[in-house]
C-alpha cells in the first residue's frame, strides 16, 4: 500500500464489491476522503486503482505547489 506522510490509500469490502479510497490526514485525529471509487470485483483491482490514483494525485499536488 502506497503511503506518504499526509496521504494513504485504504481498501474495504462491501458484500461482493471492493471500495478504494485515498485518505488525507487533516489533523492527528481526523482523516478526510480525498478520492473514492467503488464497484471493484477483486481486491487486487481496487488496490491497483488506489496505487495509480495516489501517485497521480500526489504528482498533481506537487506540480500545483511548484507554480505557487
C-alpha positions in Angstrom: 0.0 0.0 0.0 1.4 3.3 -1.0 1.8 5.9 1.8 3.1 9.3 2.4 3.2 11.4 5.5 -0.1 13.0 4.7 -1.8 10.7 2.2 -2.6 7.0 2.2 -4.9 4.5 0.5 -7.5 2.2 2.0 -9.3 -0.8 0.6 -12.6 -2.0 2.1 -15.0 -4.8 1.2 -18.8 -4.2 0.9 -20.5 -7.6 0.4 -19.3 -8.7 -3.0 -17.6 -5.5 -4.1 -14.5 -3.6 -3.1 -14.1 0.1 -2.4 -10.8 2.1 -2.8 -10.3 5.4 -1.0 -7.5 7.9 -0.9 -7.3 9.4 2.6 -5.8 12.7 3.6 -4.6 13.3 7.2 -6.3 16.6 8.3 -5.1 16.5 11.9 -3.6 13.9 14.1 -7.1 12.6 14.9 -9.0 13.3 11.8 -8.8 12.0 8.2 -10.7 13.0 5.1 -11.5 11.0 1.9 -9.9 12.9 -1.0 -11.0 10.4 -3.7 -13.0 7.3 -3.7 -14.3 4.6 -6.2 -16.3 1.5 -5.6 -17.6 -1.4 -7.6 -14.3 -3.4 -8.0 -14.8 -7.1 -8.3 -11.4 -8.0 -6.7 -9.2 -6.6 -4.0 -6.3 -6.6 -6.5 -8.1 -4.3 -8.9 -9.1 -1.9 -6.1 -5.5 -1.9 -4.9 -4.1 -1.2 -8.3 -6.5 1.7 -8.9 -5.7 3.2 -5.5 -1.9 3.0 -6.1 -2.1 4.6 -9.5 -4.5 7.3 -8.4 -2.5 8.1 -5.3 0.7 8.5 -7.4 -1.1 10.8 -9.9 -2.8 12.7 -7.1 0.5 13.4 -5.4 2.2 14.4 -8.6 -0.6 16.9 -9.5 -0.3 18.4 -6.0 3.5 18.8 -6.3 3.1 20.5 -9.7 0.4 22.8 -8.3 2.6 23.7 -5.3 5.6 24.5 -7.6 3.5 27.0 -9.5 2.7 28.9 -6.3 
